[in-house]
Amino acid sequence: MHRYAVTLLIALFASLAGFAGFNALIDPFGIMGSPDLPGLTVRDTRLYEDGGRVHVGDQLARGGERALILGSSRTVDGFPRDPADLPDGFINAGMRGTNIFELSQAAALAAGSETLQCVVIGLDLDEFGTHSKAKATYWLSALRDGNADFARARVALSPSTFGASIQLIADNLTGSQPRVPWADTYPAGAQRTRYESGARGIYRFYLGYRFDPERLALFETVLDRLTAEGVQVIGFIHPLHAWREEALFRAGRGDDYLAFRTALADTFARHADREPVDACLPGDGAQVWDFSGFRPFAAVAAPGADATEAHPTFYEPSHYLPNVGADMLAVMAGDRPHDARTTGDRLSPETMGATSAAIEARRAAWLATEDGRAVTAMLDAVAAGNPSAELETPQFLNGDDEISVADKLARIAPRAARR
């Protein structure tokens, strides 16, 4: 009986070791440092299979980066991915489906490296809601505890990694490419359908939206510590296409949106006097920009019913294209954007009245256009159907969440002391 038990344990251990070894060898998320296997793993098609948390978390835990652009899928898709297409020293560290809890963890983790000088972080109302806190692979990644070695062990033993490993091998054998959400041309009507379904769906989302001030407080904890240690933090409010912004207003969240802008301006203003050790962009150590609010580049009319040519700024109402992100960086740097329609406002408590009034004026002007009238008619029909709110079980922050952020902040490299 004893021999049988030992044999069983050895078999189980060998199976587990083989499973982990296979995942480590294939390395679908690019964190193990395994050599490429010709014909099997040369093409990295699954780095962002999980939204990018495992890959980005490992990259931030390793350190060595000078400047990050953090954010949700709007950052992933809306900024160039190749560092050669970004300002010197910047990398796109966006993660799909993320929120301010994960983004705060990412910023705190990255600041553990003394090379980090600047964090540019995309923000919007969605990321401060109670509907989400962390995706499943967050708990595998180094974002969880800041320990890259433990994260690699968790990833190696994960069934999710095994699935991604098999897919990576299949991609290399068949020549398949990772999904790209936009294209140069589309079948007639495909873009229009995407715009209409996106606006209808997001209307229900906003009906059930609830803002969580605890999430903003957690983010300010990170903002305070990073700027105190000489890291420049530049926030910006993501642009949304006018179709989605109108759905937000029609769902009764216009006041929430304007209050959110004010709260962000006040939050960043409390830390604006911090002096960065080595600024990446001109201006204060803490600053926030707003590219939202029915701006000309976001109010370009949606594709027509028969359109095949790609929309120039948004591939669907929630996501802008990399040319827009590059232009936003130019605006924040004080340079001229490639597209003159790309404009933004530096927010402060003193500018809130004027910028809010400007949003209302731009909205009114857009609603008077043919595009605006079409959306009004569509949302009138949606509202007439009395749709139910899209409700998710609230996920509130707890003491462990605050401790995990505090632990990362305790390991921040003291740049300010070296001035």
N, C-alpha and C positions, 0 to 999 in steps of 0.2 A: 504493500500500500504506500509506504514511504517512497519507494523507487518510482511508483506511478505518479505520485504528486510532484516529485522532483522533475520527472520527465515532462509532465504537463507544464510546469512553471518554465522550464527551459524552452519548450516549444512556444509558449506564449511570449516569452521575452524575445526569442529569435524572430517571431512574427512581427512584434512591435518594432524591433530594431530594423528589420527589413523594410517595414512600412515607412518609418522615419527616414531611413537611408535613401529610399527611392525618392521621397519628396525633396530631401536635401540635394540629391544629385540632379533632379530635373529643375528644381528651384524656379517655379513659375513666377514668383513675385520678385525675383532678383535680389535676394537678401543674403544668400548663403555664400556667395563668392565661388560657386562651383564652376568648373570649366565648361565651355560649350561643347556639346556632343554633335559633331557634324551630321546634318540631316535630321536631327531630333530636337535640339534646343537652341540652335543658333539664333533664330528669330524670336525675340521677346514679344509675344503677342498677348500675354496675360498679366502684365505688370499691374494693370488697373482693373483686373477681374473683380476685385472686391470693393471697387470704388477708389482704390489707391491707398487705403489706410496702412496696409502691411508694408508696401514699398516706401511710401512717404515717411511712415513712422521710423523705419530702419534708417532712412537717409538722414532724418533729423537727429536720431540718437547717435549716429556716427559723427555728426558735426562736420565742420569744415566749410559750411556755406556762409556767404557774406550777406546775401539778401534774399528774402523769400516773398513770394506772392501766395498767400493762403486764401482759401475760400471753398465754396461748394462747387458743384458741376458748372456753375456759371464761370468760375475761375478756370476749371479744367478745360472747358471748351472755349472760353472767351479770351484767353491769352495764349500767345505762342507757347508751344511745348518745348521747342528746341532752344536751349540757352543762347545759341548764336543769334536768334531773332529777338532777344530781350536785351535791355540795358546791361552793361558789363556787371557781372557778379550776381545777377538775378537768376533764380530758378522758379519754375511754376510748380508749387507744392499743393495744388488744389486737390480736393477729395470729393468724389460725388456723394450726394445725399448727406452731407455733413451739417453741422449746426454749431452754435457758439460754444457748447461744452467741448466738443472735440477740437474746435479751432483754438480754444484757450489752452487746452492740453498741448496742442502742437506748438504753439508759440512759446509756451513755458519750456517745453522739452528742447526746442531749438536753441533757446538762449543759454542752455548749459554749455554750448560751445563758445569760446571767447572770440571766434572769428565772426560771429553773427553781429552785424551792425544795423540791420534794418529789416522790419517786417511790414509788408504791405498786405492788408487784410480786407477782403471783400465782405460786406455785411448787408443784410436786408432783414425785413420784418420777419420773414419765414424762420430764420435761424434762431430767433428769440422766443419761439412759441413753445407751448407745453407738450406738443404732439410728438416730440422725439428727443432723445438724449444721445444715444450712441448706436451704431449699427453693430451687427454680430462680430465682424472681424476686428472691430476696435479692441475687443477683449483679447484677441490674439496678438495684436500689434504692440510695438514698443510705446505707442501712445498711452497704453494702459499704465505702465509702471516705470517707463523710461529706461528699462534694462533691455538692451538689444540682444544679449545672449539668451535671456529667458524667453524673449519673443521668438527667437529662431527655434527654440525647443518647442514652444507651443505651436508654431506654424508647421514644423516638421511632423508633429503628431496629429494634425488636424485633418479630418476627412474632406474639408473644403479644399485644402491644399492638394490632396490626392486628385480630386476632380479637376482642379486647374492644371495639374501636371499632365493628366491624360489629354485634356484639351490642347495643351501646349504641344505635346507630341503630335497630335492629330493635325494641328495647324501647320506644323513644320513638314509633315508628310504630304499634306494635300495642298499646301500653298495658301491656305485661308488667311485672311487678314482680320485684325480686330475691328469691331464695328466702329465706324465713323458716323457721327450723327448728322452730318451735313454733306451735301454734294454740290457739284457745279451746275447740274441740271436735274430736273425731276420729271416724273410723268405728269402730264397735264392734270391739274387739279389737286395733286398730292399736297402741295404746300398749303393751299387754301384749307383743305381738310384738316391739316395739322394745326393751323391757326384757330379754326373754329372749335375743334375738339379741346384744344388747350385752354381757350377762354371759358368754355362751358365748364370744364372740369375744375378750373381754379376758382370759379365762382363758388362752388360748393365747399372747396377747401377754406376759403375765406369766411364763409358763413360760420364755420366751426372753429375759427382761429381764436386762440387766447394767448396774449402776451404774458411772459414770465419775467418780472423784475429781478428775480433771483439770478437769472442767467446774465443779465446786464451787470449785476453786482459782481458775479464771478469773473466776468471779462475785465471789469475795472481793476480787480485785484491783480490780474496779469499785466494790464496796461501800466498800472502804478509801478510795479516792481521792475518791469523791463525798462521803462523810461528813466527810473531812478538809477539804473545801472548803465545808462548811456546808450541803450538801444532805441533807435528811432522807430516809432510805430505810426504808420499812416493808414487810417481806415478810409474806406470809400463805400458808398451805398451803390449797390449794383443797379445798372439800368435795366428796366423791363420794357418790352414793347408796349405801346399805348393800348393795345387790345387787353393785355393782362392788367395793366394799371387801371383801366376803366372797370374791369371785373372786380378789382379790389375796392374801388370807390362804390360801385353799385351794390356790393355785398355789405356795405356799412362799415368798412374798415378805413375810410379816409381819415377820420379823426385819429385813429390808432397810428396810422402811417405818419401823419404830421407830428404827433406827440413823440413817436419813435425818433424822428429826425432831431427834435429838440433835445430829447434825452441823450442822444449820441453827441450832439454839439456840446452839451453841458459836461458830459463825461470826459471828452477829450480836452475841453478847456481847462479842466482842473489839473491837467498834467502838461499843458502846452509850454510852460516855462522851463521844462527840463531840457538840458543841453545834451544833444547826442555827441558821442565820442567821434563818430565818423559818419556823418549824414549821407544817405544815398540820394535823397531828394532835397531840394531847397526848402527852408522853412524850419518850423519848430520841431521839437522832439516828439510831440504828439499832435497830430492834426487829422481832420476828417473832411472828406470831400463828398459831394453829392452829384451823381450822374443820373439820378432818377427824375421822374416828374415830367413826362410828356415832352422830352427834349426833341429837337428836330430829327436827330439820327434815330430816335426810338419811335418817332411818329411817321416814318416813311410808310406809305400805305402798304397794307398786307398784300401778298400775291393774289392776283385775280383768279377766277374760277378755272381759267385755262392756262395759267402761267406755267412755264417750264423753266425759265431762267431763275437762278437762285436769288433770293432777297439779299440786298447788299449789306444789311447790318444784323439781322436776326434770322436764324434758321427756324425758330418757332417762338411764340410769344415770351417764353421764359429765358431764352438763351441767346446771347449775342455772339458774334463771330470774332475770331482772333484779331482781325483788323481793328475792331472797336476797342478791344483791350489794349492793343498797342497805342492807339490814339489817346486813351485815357491816361496811360502812363506818361505820354508826352505832355498832356495838359498838366498833370501833377508836377512834372519836372519843369514847367514854365516854358515848354517848347511849343511850336506850332504843330497841331495834329495834321495828319495827311488829309483827313476829311474835315472841312471847316464846320460841318454840322455837329461834330463832337464837342460838346461844351460841358463844363462842370462848375460847381460853386464850392469854394472853401467855406465850410460852415463854422460859425461861432455863435454864441448867444446873441450877439449884436446883429447878426444878419438873418435871424430866423424869420422875423416879420416880413422882410422884403422878399426872401427866397420862397416863403410859403405862398405869398401873394402871386409871385411869378408862376408857381406851379398851377395855381387856380386859373390864371390867365391863359397859360399854354393849354390846359385841359379844355377850357371853354372854346378856344380857337380850334382845337382839333375836333371837338364834338360837332362843330359846324361844317366840317369837311364831309365829303362823300364817304370816306373811310369811317369817320366817327359816327355818321348816321347809320351805317351798316351795322356797326357794333351795338349801337343803341337799340336798334330793332331786334338784333339777335338776343341781347340780354333782357329786353322786355319780354320776349317769348320764354326765355329760361325762367325768369322771375314769375311769370304768369302760371307756370307749371308747379309753383310752390315746392321747389326741390328741397330735399332734406339736407341738413348740414353734414359735411364729412367730419365725423367725430372719431377721434382716437383716444384711447385711455391715456390720461395725462401722465407724464413721466417727470416728476419733480426731482430737483437736485437734493442730495442728502449729505450727511456729514462725511461719508467716505469719499464722495466726489470732491468736496472741498479739501480734504486731506491729500488726495492724489495730486491736485494742483499745487498745494502748498509744498509737497515733497519735491516737486520739480522746480518750483521757484527757489527752494533752499539750495539748489545746486547751480544756480545761475553764476556764470563767471563775472567777477566784479570789474567790469571795464572802467567804470567811473573813477575807481581808485588809481588808475594808471594815467590820468590826464596830466 
